[in-house]
Amino acid sequence: MEHFGSDFLVVSDADGTEYELEVLAELEYLGVSYIYAAFSPTSADSLDAVFLKNMEEDGESVLELVEDQQELAALEALLEDQIFDSDL
């Protein structure tokens, strides 16, 4: 799965706080779907981008922040390959 563009989504944390994210890319790695997204300026003090793993929990789609360093390194390499291999 590959996606580049300006799609937005709203996610909420365990405390119910909502954040608006701009989806920068969608990736598939080892059979799992991931989203690379940046926090909107109105949702956070900085414009940090994060990888979110698309999980299913009780039949509902749940996005989980990727924090494992090896998984992050693999996703960053995959994203870089897709950016440089795309016809932008």
LOPALUM-479993 format. One record per residue (C-alpha): residue number from 1; residue in one letter; y, x, z. Coordinates in steps of 0.1 Angstrom, whole numbers. Last residue first. Example, Ala and Ser with C-alpha at 12.3 -4.5 7.8 and 13.67 -1.06 7.14 Angstrom:
BEGIN
[2,"s",[-11,137,71]] [1,"a",[-45,123,78]] 
***
This chain:
BEGIN
[88,"l",[126,69,-79]] [87,"d",[94,74,-98]] [86,"s",[72,81,-67]] [85,"d",[53,114,-60]] [84,"f",[81,129,-39]] [83,"i",[84,98,-17]] [82,"q",[47,91,-15]] [81,"d",[39,127,-5]] [80,"e",[66,127,22]] [79,"l",[52,94,35]] [78,"l",[17,108,36]] [77,"a",[29,140,54]] [76,"e",[48,119,80]] [75,"l",[18,97,85]] [74,"a",[-5,127,91]] [73,"a",[20,142,115]] [72,"l",[25,109,134]] [71,"e",[-13,105,138]] [70,"q",[-16,140,152]] [69,"q",[13,135,176]] [68,"d",[0,101,190]] [67,"e",[31,80,196]] [66,"v",[27,52,170]] [65,"l",[46,21,182]] [64,"e",[24,-10,180]] [63,"l",[31,-39,157]] [62,"v",[11,-71,165]] [61,"s",[-3,-96,140]] [60,"e",[-20,-125,158]] [59,"g",[-57,-134,157]] [58,"d",[-61,-125,194]] [57,"e",[-46,-90,186]] [56,"e",[-44,-77,151]] [55,"m",[-27,-43,146]] [54,"n",[0,-31,123]] [53,"k",[9,4,134]] [52,"l",[46,11,137]] [51,"f",[61,44,126]] [50,"v",[97,49,138]] [49,"a",[132,56,125]] [48,"d",[161,63,148]] [47,"l",[195,49,138]] [46,"s",[211,53,172]] [45,"d",[225,29,198]] [44,"a",[200,3,190]] [43,"s",[198,-33,177]] [42,"t",[232,-37,160]] [41,"p",[228,-5,141]] [40,"s",[195,-16,127]] [39,"f",[165,3,139]] [38,"a",[147,22,111]] [37,"a",[112,13,99]] [36,"y",[80,30,87]] [35,"i",[54,4,87]] [34,"y",[17,11,90]] [33,"s",[-15,-5,77]] [32,"v",[-49,8,88]] [31,"g",[-78,17,64]] [30,"l",[-76,55,72]] [29,"y",[-38,54,63]] [28,"e",[-20,27,44]] [27,"l",[18,29,43]] [26,"e",[47,5,41]] [25,"a",[81,20,37]] [24,"l",[118,17,48]] [23,"v",[115,-16,67]] [22,"e",[149,-22,83]] [21,"l",[144,-32,119]] [20,"e",[161,-58,141]] [19,"y",[153,-55,178]] [18,"e",[145,-84,202]] [17,"t",[141,-79,240]] [16,"g",[112,-101,252]] [15,"d",[102,-77,281]] [14,"a",[70,-67,262]] [13,"d",[91,-57,232]] [12,"s",[104,-80,204]] [11,"v",[104,-74,167]] [10,"v",[127,-87,140]] [9,"l",[121,-78,104]] [8,"f",[143,-66,76]] [7,"d",[134,-57,40]] [6,"s",[155,-32,21]] [5,"g",[133,-12,-2]] [4,"f",[103,11,-7]] [3,"h",[68,-1,-4]] [2,"e",[34,14,-10]] [1,"m",[0,0,0]] 
***
